[in-house]
Amino acid sequence: MRSALTFPALLLLAACATGSPRAPQVATPPAFEAQGAVATPVQLDRWWTLYGDPQLTALIDEALDRGFTTREALARLDEARAVRRNALRDFDPRGNLQASATRQQTYNLGSGSGIAPGGGAGGGTGQPGTGQPGTGQGGFPAGGFIFPGQLDTYALSLPVQWELDLFGRRGAARRTADAELDASRFAYLGARSTLAADVADQLFQARGLAVQVADSRETLRIRQELRRVVGIRAQRGLAPNADVNRVETDLATAQAQLQLQEAQLFAARRSLLALLGRAGDRLDSVPVEARLAAPPLIPAGLPADLLVRRPDVLEARARLEGALGRLRTAELAQFPTLTLTPSAGLNIVRGVFEATTSFWSLGANLALPLLDRARLRQDVKMQDARTEQAVLAFERSVQTAFSEADQSIAALEADRRRAGVLEGGEARARASYDATLTQYRRGLTDLQGLLDAEAMWRAARSQTTAARIDALSRSVQLFKALGGGWSADAAIPSRISNRGTNR
């Protein structure tokens, strides 16, 4: 009667020590504050096609197919798939087929009294002078029960252990394994999304540098023309030699600036090749044109969409699900375990004695955690704290996603307006420089006025180029912030065969 009460009491004690995870707070605003009325619905899965740029589309597709970032993330995903397949093996029957073979050689090293089978002590005597051994009673050798000879023994057995899932440990393990696989899958998709954004941004940066190089070459050409004009005026006595020296100095500065920008363009193109997974190729394998197109219109979206679009948010949610599974596993570790231990085998003996026997057995082991109960309760508390960390990480990922998206929308719209204003200013600065150059040639203004007009035009041109680069980069950041660059329906490749049972 006492043993019948002990088992339910242990179950009750084990059920009392459980974690208490809280639900995450993921409320989002109804709309992006910076979005305004300029948003337009777009397809985010392949957002780079919205630029209408065949080179951009081809480069991103190439990077997603053979870039190191994607391949490394895919290898980690393949590892997670293998880990998931192996996660539930502990709940399957386990056992190794065991085989052994032994050979025993026995030698009779002397004679003496022994116990003969079926009789008493061997008391016979030998035949003196004949060299024949004596015999005991029953005709057995006087040496007793030691027979010279060979004995071969062969054994084959299969001991098995199988833990019965009485309290749902298998379900908790499956929950954890599935969540970890989902987290790795979203990490892979996030890596692809990031790589696509990096390729686009690097291409736009390289094109921007190409535009700046072209602008610097134009500046160099203008200053060479200024040097020619000032030189002619100095030869005619219409300008001092100091003006020639000043223009020469500005010309050297322009040449140095051009060399710096050409080196930056070289580095940008090499970085672009590295993203594609072919850093050792020649630079001309990926031509970079000196052009900057306008970014697409701001895509429409709701903050709530980030919960199902952002790979990092989905990964954080999967990590939280895995933490909940580990918490449940820690709770179930306080419950008893019942393990079946069936076994079967075969023994074969050959030699002086010959025999063939087979056997089977069926046993069960019941383990009740008693002395480890305090440690197991602390494990639950520890896992409960880790679950709270996963809840906070998920909440933070949601808030970070909303903040990044709202900031990117506001910054992109500001960059578009800034680029438009600067383009108009550049056109006016160019007209002012042309007019001042004409006046200088006619002697109606001095060199300082001409250089000021040229500097104003050059600054306006540089600011316009920078604003257009910023607008393109910001548009890429916005598409990434909104969770673009992947599709939930797209098949994910694997280098590991999917043969076998899916659990």
MARSE-387598 format. One record per residue (C-alpha): residue number from 1; residue in three letters; chain; x, y, z. Coordinates in nm, 2 decimals, padded with zeros to 4 digits. Layout:
BEGIN
PT   resi   resn   chain     east    north       up
PT    NUM    ala       A        X        Y        Z
...
// end
This chain:
BEGIN
PT   resi   resn   chain     east    north       up
PT      1    met       A    00.00    00.00    00.00
PT      2    arg       A    00.29    00.24    00.08
PT      3    ser       A    00.46    00.18   -00.26
PT      4    ala       A    00.13    00.24   -00.44
PT      5    leu       A    00.12    00.59   -00.28
PT      6    thr       A    00.48    00.68   -00.35
PT      7    phe       A    00.46    00.68   -00.73
PT      8    pro       A    00.17    00.93   -00.76
PT      9    ala       A    00.34    01.15   -00.49
PT     10    leu       A    00.66    01.17   -00.69
PT     11    leu       A    00.47    01.27   -01.00
PT     12    leu       A    00.29    01.54   -00.81
PT     13    leu       A    00.62    01.68   -00.67
PT     14    ala       A    00.77    01.67   -01.01
PT     15    ala       A    00.48    01.86   -01.17
PT     16    cys       A    00.50    02.14   -00.91
PT     17    ala       A    00.84    02.27   -01.02
PT     18    thr       A    00.77    02.42   -01.36
PT     19    gly       A    00.88    02.73   -01.54
PT     20    ser       A    00.65    03.03   -01.60
PT     21    pro       A    00.74    03.19   -01.93
PT     22    arg       A    00.54    03.51   -02.02
PT     23    ala       A    00.39    03.60   -02.36
PT     24    pro       A    00.60    03.85   -02.56
PT     25    gln       A    00.46    04.20   -02.62
PT     26    val       A    00.48    04.26   -02.99
PT     27    ala       A    00.22    04.54   -03.05
PT     28    thr       A    00.31    04.75   -03.35
PT     29    pro       A    00.17    05.09   -03.46
PT     30    pro       A   -00.11    05.08   -03.73
PT     31    ala       A    00.11    05.25   -03.99
PT     32    phe       A    00.46    05.39   -04.05
PT     33    glu       A    00.46    05.76   -03.94
PT     34    ala       A    00.71    05.86   -04.21
PT     35    gln       A    00.53    05.68   -04.50
PT     36    gly       A    00.29    05.95   -04.59
PT     37    ala       A    00.08    05.92   -04.91
PT     38    val       A    00.35    05.83   -05.16
PT     39    ala       A    00.37    05.46   -05.09
PT     40    thr       A    00.29    05.21   -05.36
PT     41    pro       A    00.24    04.84   -05.33
PT     42    val       A    00.53    04.63   -05.47
PT     43    gln       A    00.65    04.27   -05.48
PT     44    leu       A    00.93    04.24   -05.22
PT     45    asp       A    01.04    03.89   -05.30
PT     46    arg       A    01.27    04.01   -05.58
PT     47    trp       A    01.28    04.38   -05.51
PT     48    trp       A    01.59    04.44   -05.72
PT     49    thr       A    01.39    04.39   -06.04
PT     50    leu       A    01.20    04.71   -05.96
PT     51    tyr       A    01.51    04.91   -06.06
PT     52    gly       A    01.47    04.79   -06.42
PT     53    asp       A    01.85    04.72   -06.43
PT     54    pro       A    01.95    04.39   -06.60
PT     55    gln       A    02.30    04.41   -06.47
PT     56    leu       A    02.18    04.45   -06.11
PT     57    thr       A    01.94    04.15   -06.15
PT     58    ala       A    02.21    03.93   -06.30
PT     59    leu       A    02.47    04.01   -06.04
PT     60    ile       A    02.23    03.95   -05.74
PT     61    asp       A    02.12    03.62   -05.90
PT     62    glu       A    02.48    03.52   -05.94
PT     63    ala       A    02.57    03.61   -05.58
PT     64    leu       A    02.28    03.42   -05.44
PT     65    asp       A    02.38    03.12   -05.64
PT     66    arg       A    02.76    03.11   -05.58
PT     67    gly       A    02.85    03.37   -05.32
PT     68    phe       A    03.04    03.26   -05.01
PT     69    thr       A    02.79    03.41   -04.77
PT     70    thr       A    02.50    03.21   -04.91
PT     71    arg       A    02.70    02.89   -04.93
PT     72    glu       A    02.82    02.92   -04.57
PT     73    ala       A    02.46    02.98   -04.46
PT     74    leu       A    02.34    02.68   -04.66
PT     75    ala       A    02.61    02.46   -04.50
PT     76    arg       A    02.49    02.57   -04.15
PT     77    leu       A    02.13    02.49   -04.26
PT     78    asp       A    02.24    02.15   -04.37
PT     79    glu       A    02.40    02.10   -04.03
PT     80    ala       A    02.07    02.20   -03.86
PT     81    arg       A    01.88    01.95   -04.08
PT     82    ala       A    02.11    01.67   -03.97
PT     83    val       A    02.09    01.78   -03.61
PT     84    arg       A    01.71    01.77   -03.63
PT     85    arg       A    01.71    01.42   -03.78
PT     86    asn       A    01.93    01.30   -03.49
PT     87    ala       A    01.74    01.49   -03.22
PT     88    leu       A    01.48    01.22   -03.17
PT     89    arg       A    01.71    00.91   -03.20
PT     90    asp       A    01.73    00.89   -02.82
PT     91    phe       A    01.36    00.79   -02.81
PT     92    asp       A    01.40    00.51   -03.06
PT     93    pro       A    01.51    00.16   -02.96
PT     94    arg       A    01.89    00.16   -02.92
PT     95    gly       A    02.12   -00.14   -02.93
PT     96    asn       A    02.43   -00.27   -03.09
PT     97    leu       A    02.48   -00.62   -03.24
PT     98    gln       A    02.76   -00.78   -03.04
PT     99    ala       A    02.96   -01.07   -03.16
PT    100    ser       A    03.26   -01.25   -03.00
PT    101    ala       A    03.48   -01.55   -03.07
PT    102    thr       A    03.73   -01.72   -02.83
PT    103    arg       A    03.96   -02.02   -02.86
PT    104    gln       A    04.08   -02.20   -02.55
PT    105    gln       A    04.37   -02.45   -02.56
PT    106    thr       A    04.40   -02.68   -02.26
PT    107    tyr       A    04.71   -02.89   -02.17
PT    108    asn       A    04.75   -03.16   -01.90
PT    109    leu       A    05.08   -03.07   -01.73
PT    110    gly       A    05.09   -03.35   -01.47
PT    111    ser       A    04.90   -03.64   -01.31
PT    112    gly       A    04.75   -03.68   -00.97
PT    113    ser       A    04.44   -03.77   -00.80
PT    114    gly       A    04.12   -03.62   -00.93
PT    115    ile       A    03.75   -03.67   -00.91
PT    116    ala       A    03.62   -03.88   -01.19
PT    117    pro       A    03.27   -03.83   -01.31
PT    118    gly       A    03.03   -04.05   -01.15
PT    119    gly       A    03.27   -04.19   -00.90
PT    120    gly       A    03.50   -04.11   -00.61
PT    121    ala       A    03.87   -04.03   -00.60
PT    122    gly       A    04.08   -04.19   -00.87
PT    123    gly       A    04.27   -04.45   -00.69
PT    124    gly       A    04.41   -04.68   -00.96
PT    125    thr       A    04.77   -04.76   -01.01
PT    126    gly       A    05.00   -04.76   -01.31
PT    127    gln       A    05.18   -05.04   -01.46
PT    128    pro       A    05.54   -05.03   -01.34
PT    129    gly       A    05.81   -05.05   -01.62
PT    130    thr       A    05.56   -05.01   -01.90
PT    131    gly       A    05.54   -04.63   -01.92
PT    132    gln       A    05.16   -04.64   -01.93
PT    133    pro       A    04.97   -04.39   -01.71
PT    134    gly       A    04.77   -04.53   -01.43
PT    135    thr       A    04.39   -04.53   -01.45
PT    136    gly       A    04.14   -04.44   -01.19
PT    137    gln       A    03.80   -04.58   -01.12
PT    138    gly       A    03.58   -04.60   -01.42
PT    139    gly       A    03.87   -04.60   -01.67
PT    140    phe       A    03.94   -04.22   -01.66
PT    141    pro       A    04.30   -04.09   -01.65
PT    142    ala       A    04.46   -04.07   -01.31
PT    143    gly       A    04.52   -03.70   -01.37
PT    144    gly       A    04.15   -03.63   -01.29
PT    145    phe       A    03.91   -03.40   -01.48
PT    146    ile       A    04.17   -03.20   -01.69
PT    147    phe       A    04.15   -03.30   -02.06
PT    148    pro       A    04.40   -03.17   -02.31
PT    149    gly       A    04.23   -03.02   -02.62
PT    150    gln       A    04.08   -02.71   -02.79
PT    151    leu       A    03.76   -02.53   -02.71
PT    152    asp       A    03.60   -02.27   -02.95
PT    153    thr       A    03.32   -02.05   -02.83
PT    154    tyr       A    03.11   -01.81   -03.05
PT    155    ala       A    02.85   -01.57   -02.91
PT    156    leu       A    02.61   -01.33   -03.08
PT    157    ser       A    02.37   -01.11   -02.89
PT    158    leu       A    02.15   -00.80   -02.94
PT    159    pro       A    02.08   -00.61   -02.62
PT    160    val       A    01.82   -00.33   -02.67
PT    161    gln       A    01.71   -00.03   -02.47
PT    162    trp       A    01.39    00.16   -02.53
PT    163    glu       A    01.27    00.44   -02.32
PT    164    leu       A    00.89    00.46   -02.32
PT    165    asp       A    00.76    00.81   -02.37
PT    166    leu       A    00.51    00.83   -02.09
PT    167    phe       A    00.51    01.21   -02.03
PT    168    gly       A    00.57    01.37   -02.37
PT    169    arg       A    00.95    01.40   -02.37
PT    170    arg       A    00.95    01.31   -02.74
PT    171    gly       A    00.71    01.59   -02.82
PT    172    ala       A    00.92    01.84   -02.63
PT    173    ala       A    01.23    01.73   -02.81
PT    174    arg       A    01.06    01.75   -03.14
PT    175    arg       A    00.93    02.10   -03.06
PT    176    thr       A    01.29    02.21   -02.98
PT    177    ala       A    01.44    02.04   -03.29
PT    178    asp       A    01.18    02.19   -03.53
PT    179    ala       A    01.23    02.53   -03.38
PT    180    glu       A    01.61    02.52   -03.41
PT    181    leu       A    01.57    02.41   -03.78
PT    182    asp       A    01.33    02.69   -03.84
PT    183    ala       A    01.57    02.94   -03.69
PT    184    ser       A    01.85    02.81   -03.91
PT    185    arg       A    01.62    02.83   -04.21
PT    186    phe       A    01.54    03.19   -04.14
PT    187    ala       A    01.90    03.27   -04.07
PT    188    tyr       A    01.98    03.13   -04.42
PT    189    leu       A    01.70    03.34   -04.58
PT    190    gly       A    01.83    03.64   -04.38
PT    191    ala       A    02.18    03.58   -04.52
PT    192    arg       A    02.04    03.58   -04.87
PT    193    ser       A    01.85    03.90   -04.81
PT    194    thr       A    02.16    04.07   -04.67
PT    195    leu       A    02.38    03.95   -04.96
PT    196    ala       A    02.13    04.08   -05.22
PT    197    ala       A    02.13    04.42   -05.04
PT    198    asp       A    02.51    04.42   -05.02
PT    199    val       A    02.55    04.35   -05.39
PT    200    ala       A    02.30    04.62   -05.49
PT    201    asp       A    02.46    04.87   -05.25
PT    202    gln       A    02.81    04.79   -05.37
PT    203    leu       A    02.71    04.82   -05.73
PT    204    phe       A    02.55    05.16   -05.67
PT    205    gln       A    02.85    05.28   -05.47
PT    206    ala       A    03.08    05.17   -05.75
PT    207    arg       A    02.87    05.35   -06.01
PT    208    gly       A    02.87    05.66   -05.78
PT    209    leu       A    03.24    05.65   -05.77
PT    210    ala       A    03.26    05.61   -06.15
PT    211    val       A    03.04    05.92   -06.18
PT    212    gln       A    03.27    06.10   -05.93
PT    213    val       A    03.57    05.99   -06.14
PT    214    ala       A    03.41    06.12   -06.45
PT    215    asp       A    03.33    06.45   -06.27
PT    216    ser       A    03.69    06.47   -06.15
PT    217    arg       A    03.82    06.42   -06.50
PT    218    glu       A    03.58    06.70   -06.62
PT    219    thr       A    03.72    06.92   -06.34
PT    220    leu       A    04.07    06.83   -06.45
PT    221    arg       A    03.98    06.92   -06.81
PT    222    ile       A    03.83    07.25   -06.70
PT    223    arg       A    04.14    07.34   -06.50
PT    224    gln       A    04.37    07.25   -06.79
PT    225    glu       A    04.16    07.48   -07.00
PT    226    leu       A    04.19    07.75   -06.73
PT    227    arg       A    04.56    07.71   -06.73
PT    228    arg       A    04.58    07.75   -07.10
PT    229    val       A    04.36    08.06   -07.09
PT    230    val       A    04.55    08.21   -06.80
PT    231    gly       A    04.88    08.13   -06.96
PT    232    ile       A    04.78    08.32   -07.28
PT    233    arg       A    04.66    08.62   -07.08
PT    234    ala       A    04.99    08.62   -06.88
PT    235    gln       A    05.19    08.61   -07.20
PT    236    arg       A    05.00    08.91   -07.33
PT    237    gly       A    05.05    09.10   -07.00
PT    238    leu       A    04.68    09.08   -06.92
PT    239    ala       A    04.72    08.87   -06.61
PT    240    pro       A    05.00    08.83   -06.35
PT    241    asn       A    05.22    08.52   -06.33
PT    242    ala       A    05.07    08.46   -05.98
PT    243    asp       A    04.75    08.36   -06.15
PT    244    val       A    04.94    08.10   -06.35
PT    245    asn       A    05.09    07.95   -06.03
PT    246    arg       A    04.75    07.95   -05.86
PT    247    val       A    04.59    07.76   -06.15
PT    248    glu       A    04.88    07.52   -06.16
PT    249    thr       A    04.82    07.45   -05.79
PT    250    asp       A    04.45    07.38   -05.84
PT    251    leu       A    04.54    07.16   -06.14
PT    252    ala       A    04.77    06.95   -05.92
PT    253    thr       A    04.50    06.92   -05.65
PT    254    ala       A    04.25    06.80   -05.92
PT    255    gln       A    04.50    06.54   -06.04
PT    256    ala       A    04.55    06.41   -05.68
PT    257    gln       A    04.18    06.39   -05.62
PT    258    leu       A    04.13    06.20   -05.94
PT    259    gln       A    04.39    05.94   -05.84
PT    260    leu       A    04.23    05.89   -05.50
PT    261    gln       A    03.89    05.84   -05.65
PT    262    glu       A    04.02    05.59   -05.91
PT    263    ala       A    04.18    05.39   -05.62
PT    264    gln       A    03.84    05.40   -05.44
PT    265    leu       A    03.67    05.28   -05.75
PT    266    phe       A    03.92    05.00   -05.79
PT    267    ala       A    03.85    04.88   -05.43
PT    268    ala       A    03.48    04.90   -05.48
PT    269    arg       A    03.49    04.69   -05.79
PT    270    arg       A    03.71    04.44   -05.62
PT    271    ser       A    03.47    04.42   -05.33
PT    272    leu       A    03.18    04.36   -05.57
PT    273    leu       A    03.37    04.07   -05.72
PT    274    ala       A    03.43    03.93   -05.37
PT    275    leu       A    03.05    03.94   -05.30
PT    276    leu       A    03.00    03.74   -05.62
PT    277    gly       A    03.24    03.47   -05.50
PT    278    arg       A    03.51    03.55   -05.77
PT    279    ala       A    03.74    03.80   -05.62
PT    280    gly       A    04.03    03.68   -05.84
PT    281    asp       A    03.86    03.77   -06.17
PT    282    arg       A    03.97    04.07   -06.37
PT    283    leu       A    03.79    04.40   -06.30
PT    284    asp       A    03.66    04.43   -06.65
PT    285    ser       A    03.46    04.10   -06.60
PT    286    val       A    03.20    04.32   -06.43
PT    287    pro       A    03.18    04.66   -06.61
PT    288    val       A    03.07    04.96   -06.40
PT    289    glu       A    02.90    05.24   -06.58
PT    290    ala       A    02.91    05.60   -06.47
PT    291    arg       A    02.54    05.64   -06.43
PT    292    leu       A    02.29    05.67   -06.14
PT    293    ala       A    01.93    05.60   -06.20
PT    294    ala       A    01.65    05.72   -05.97
PT    295    pro       A    01.53    05.47   -05.71
PT    296    pro       A    01.19    05.31   -05.73
PT    297    leu       A    00.89    05.46   -05.54
PT    298    ile       A    00.86    05.39   -05.17
PT    299    pro       A    00.69    05.06   -05.13
PT    300    ala       A    00.38    05.04   -04.92
PT    301    gly       A    00.36    04.82   -04.61
PT    302    leu       A    00.23    04.79   -04.26
PT    303    pro       A    00.44    04.75   -03.94
PT    304    ala       A    00.25    04.43   -03.87
PT    305    asp       A    00.39    04.29   -04.20
PT    306    leu       A    00.73    04.29   -04.05
PT    307    leu       A    00.64    04.00   -03.82
PT    308    val       A    00.60    03.77   -04.12
PT    309    arg       A    00.85    03.94   -04.36
PT    310    arg       A    01.16    04.01   -04.17
PT    311    pro       A    01.39    03.70   -04.15
PT    312    asp       A    01.56    03.82   -03.83
PT    313    val       A    01.21    03.86   -03.66
PT    314    leu       A    01.11    03.51   -03.77
PT    315    glu       A    01.44    03.37   -03.65
PT    316    ala       A    01.40    03.53   -03.31
PT    317    arg       A    01.05    03.38   -03.29
PT    318    ala       A    01.19    03.04   -03.37
PT    319    arg       A    01.46    03.08   -03.11
PT    320    leu       A    01.19    03.16   -02.86
PT    321    glu       A    00.99    02.84   -02.96
PT    322    gly       A    01.31    02.64   -02.91
PT    323    ala       A    01.36    02.79   -02.57
PT    324    leu       A    01.01    02.69   -02.47
PT    325    gly       A    01.08    02.34   -02.59
PT    326    arg       A    01.40    02.32   -02.38
PT    327    leu       A    01.21    02.45   -02.08
PT    328    arg       A    00.95    02.18   -02.12
PT    329    thr       A    01.23    01.92   -02.15
PT    330    ala       A    01.38    02.05   -01.83
PT    331    glu       A    01.05    02.01   -01.65
PT    332    leu       A    01.00    01.66   -01.78
PT    333    ala       A    01.35    01.56   -01.65
PT    334    gln       A    01.19    01.55   -01.30
PT    335    phe       A    00.95    01.28   -01.40
PT    336    pro       A    01.03    00.90   -01.38
PT    337    thr       A    01.16    00.71   -01.68
PT    338    leu       A    01.07    00.36   -01.78
PT    339    thr       A    01.31    00.18   -02.01
PT    340    leu       A    01.25   -00.16   -02.16
PT    341    thr       A    01.56   -00.38   -02.20
PT    342    pro       A    01.49   -00.68   -02.43
PT    343    ser       A    01.77   -00.90   -02.54
PT    344    ala       A    01.83   -01.20   -02.76
PT    345    gly       A    02.14   -01.41   -02.84
PT    346    leu       A    02.31   -01.73   -02.96
PT    347    asn       A    02.60   -01.92   -02.82
PT    348    ile       A    02.79   -02.20   -03.00
PT    349    val       A    03.06   -02.42   -02.83
PT    350    arg       A    03.29   -02.65   -03.03
PT    351    gly       A    03.56   -02.87   -02.90
PT    352    val       A    03.57   -03.14   -02.62
PT    353    phe       A    03.22   -03.03   -02.54
PT    354    glu       A    02.98   -02.92   -02.81
PT    355    ala       A    02.67   -02.72   -02.76
PT    356    thr       A    02.44   -02.46   -02.93
PT    357    thr       A    02.21   -02.25   -02.72
PT    358    ser       A    01.99   -01.95   -02.79
PT    359    phe       A    01.83   -01.71   -02.53
PT    360    trp       A    01.61   -01.41   -02.50
PT    361    ser       A    01.51   -01.19   -02.21
PT    362    leu       A    01.27   -00.90   -02.14
PT    363    gly       A    01.34   -00.66   -01.86
PT    364    ala       A    01.24   -00.31   -01.76
PT    365    asn       A    01.41   -00.04   -01.56
PT    366    leu       A    01.23    00.23   -01.37
PT    367    ala       A    01.44    00.54   -01.27
PT    368    leu       A    01.30    00.79   -01.01
PT    369    pro       A    01.50    01.12   -00.97
PT    370    leu       A    01.53    01.16   -00.60
PT    371    leu       A    01.87    01.29   -00.49
PT    372    asp       A    01.89    01.49   -00.81
PT    373    arg       A    01.56    01.67   -00.76
PT    374    ala       A    01.72    01.99   -00.63
PT    375    arg       A    01.96    02.01   -00.92
PT    376    leu       A    01.67    01.94   -01.17
PT    377    arg       A    01.46    02.22   -01.01
PT    378    gln       A    01.75    02.46   -01.06
PT    379    asp       A    01.78    02.35   -01.42
PT    380    val       A    01.42    02.45   -01.47
PT    381    lys       A    01.48    02.79   -01.32
PT    382    met       A    01.79    02.83   -01.53
PT    383    gln       A    01.60    02.74   -01.85
PT    384    asp       A    01.31    02.97   -01.74
PT    385    ala       A    01.56    03.26   -01.73
PT    386    arg       A    01.69    03.17   -02.07
PT    387    thr       A    01.34    03.16   -02.20
PT    388    glu       A    01.28    03.51   -02.07
PT    389    gln       A    01.60    03.62   -02.26
PT    390    ala       A    01.45    03.47   -02.58
PT    391    val       A    01.12    03.66   -02.51
PT    392    leu       A    01.32    03.99   -02.48
PT    393    ala       A    01.52    03.91   -02.79
PT    394    phe       A    01.20    03.86   -02.99
PT    395    glu       A    01.05    04.18   -02.86
PT    396    arg       A    01.37    04.37   -02.93
PT    397    ser       A    01.38    04.23   -03.29
PT    398    val       A    01.02    04.35   -03.35
PT    399    gln       A    01.10    04.70   -03.22
PT    400    thr       A    01.43    04.72   -03.41
PT    401    ala       A    01.25    04.61   -03.73
PT    402    phe       A    00.99    04.88   -03.70
PT    403    ser       A    01.25    05.15   -03.61
PT    404    glu       A    01.47    05.06   -03.91
PT    405    ala       A    01.18    05.05   -04.16
PT    406    asp       A    01.04    05.39   -04.04
PT    407    gln       A    01.38    05.55   -04.04
PT    408    ser       A    01.46    05.42   -04.39
PT    409    ile       A    01.13    05.55   -04.53
PT    410    ala       A    01.19    05.90   -04.39
PT    411    ala       A    01.55    05.90   -04.50
PT    412    leu       A    01.47    05.78   -04.85
PT    413    glu       A    01.21    06.05   -04.90
PT    414    ala       A    01.45    06.31   -04.77
PT    415    asp       A    01.72    06.19   -05.01
PT    416    arg       A    01.49    06.20   -05.31
PT    417    arg       A    01.39    06.56   -05.23
PT    418    arg       A    01.75    06.66   -05.16
PT    419    ala       A    01.87    06.51   -05.49
PT    420    gly       A    01.59    06.70   -05.68
PT    421    val       A    01.69    07.03   -05.52
PT    422    leu       A    02.06    06.98   -05.58
PT    423    glu       A    02.01    06.89   -05.95
PT    424    gly       A    01.84    07.22   -06.00
PT    425    gly       A    02.12    07.40   -05.82
PT    426    glu       A    02.38    07.22   -06.02
PT    427    ala       A    02.23    07.34   -06.35
PT    428    arg       A    02.23    07.70   -06.22
PT    429    ala       A    02.59    07.67   -06.10
PT    430    arg       A    02.69    07.53   -06.44
PT    431    ala       A    02.52    07.83   -06.62
PT    432    ser       A    02.69    08.07   -06.38
PT    433    tyr       A    03.04    07.92   -06.45
PT    434    asp       A    02.99    07.93   -06.82
PT    435    ala       A    02.89    08.30   -06.80
PT    436    thr       A    03.18    08.38   -06.57
PT    437    leu       A    03.43    08.21   -06.81
PT    438    thr       A    03.30    08.41   -07.10
PT    439    gln       A    03.34    08.73   -06.89
PT    440    tyr       A    03.70    08.63   -06.79
PT    441    arg       A    03.80    08.58   -07.15
PT    442    arg       A    03.67    08.92   -07.23
PT    443    gly       A    03.85    09.08   -06.94
PT    444    leu       A    03.53    09.17   -06.76
PT    445    thr       A    03.61    08.97   -06.44
PT    446    asp       A    03.92    08.85   -06.26
PT    447    leu       A    04.05    08.50   -06.20
PT    448    gln       A    03.92    08.49   -05.84
PT    449    gly       A    03.56    08.53   -05.97
PT    450    leu       A    03.61    08.26   -06.23
PT    451    leu       A    03.76    08.02   -05.97
PT    452    asp       A    03.48    08.09   -05.73
PT    453    ala       A    03.22    08.01   -06.00
PT    454    glu       A    03.41    07.69   -06.09
PT    455    ala       A    03.43    07.58   -05.72
PT    456    met       A    03.06    07.65   -05.67
PT    457    trp       A    02.97    07.44   -05.98
PT    458    arg       A    03.21    07.16   -05.87
PT    459    ala       A    03.06    07.15   -05.51
PT    460    ala       A    02.71    07.14   -05.65
PT    461    arg       A    02.80    06.86   -05.88
PT    462    ser       A    02.96    06.66   -05.60
PT    463    gln       A    02.67    06.72   -05.37
PT    464    thr       A    02.42    06.61   -05.63
PT    465    thr       A    02.61    06.29   -05.70
PT    466    ala       A    02.64    06.21   -05.33
PT    467    ala       A    02.26    06.27   -05.28
PT    468    arg       A    02.18    06.04   -05.57
PT    469    ile       A    02.41    05.77   -05.43
PT    470    asp       A    02.25    05.81   -05.09
PT    471    ala       A    01.90    05.78   -05.24
PT    472    leu       A    01.99    05.45   -05.41
PT    473    ser       A    02.16    05.31   -05.10
PT    474    arg       A    01.87    05.42   -04.88
PT    475    ser       A    01.62    05.25   -05.12
PT    476    val       A    01.82    04.92   -05.08
PT    477    gln       A    01.82    04.96   -04.70
PT    478    leu       A    01.44    05.02   -04.71
PT    479    phe       A    01.38    04.70   -04.91
PT    480    lys       A    01.59    04.51   -04.67
PT    481    ala       A    01.42    04.67   -04.37
PT    482    leu       A    01.08    04.57   -04.50
PT    483    gly       A    01.20    04.21   -04.52
PT    484    gly       A    01.24    04.18   -04.90
PT    485    gly       A    01.46    03.94   -05.08
PT    486    trp       A    01.30    03.60   -05.00
PT    487    ser       A    00.99    03.40   -05.06
PT    488    ala       A    00.82    03.16   -04.83
PT    489    asp       A    00.73    02.94   -05.12
PT    490    ala       A    01.08    02.92   -05.27
PT    491    ala       A    01.25    02.58   -05.24
PT    492    ile       A    01.56    02.58   -05.03
PT    493    pro       A    01.84    02.37   -05.18
PT    494    ser       A    02.03    02.11   -04.97
PT    495    arg       A    02.35    01.92   -05.02
PT    496    ile       A    02.22    01.65   -04.79
PT    497    ser       A    01.99    01.37   -04.91
PT    498    asn       A    01.64    01.38   -04.77
PT    499    arg       A    01.61    01.01   -04.78
PT    500    gly       A    01.48    00.85   -04.47
PT    501    thr       A    01.17    00.89   -04.25
PT    502    asn       A    01.06    01.24   -04.16
PT    503    arg       A    00.96    01.25   -03.80
// end
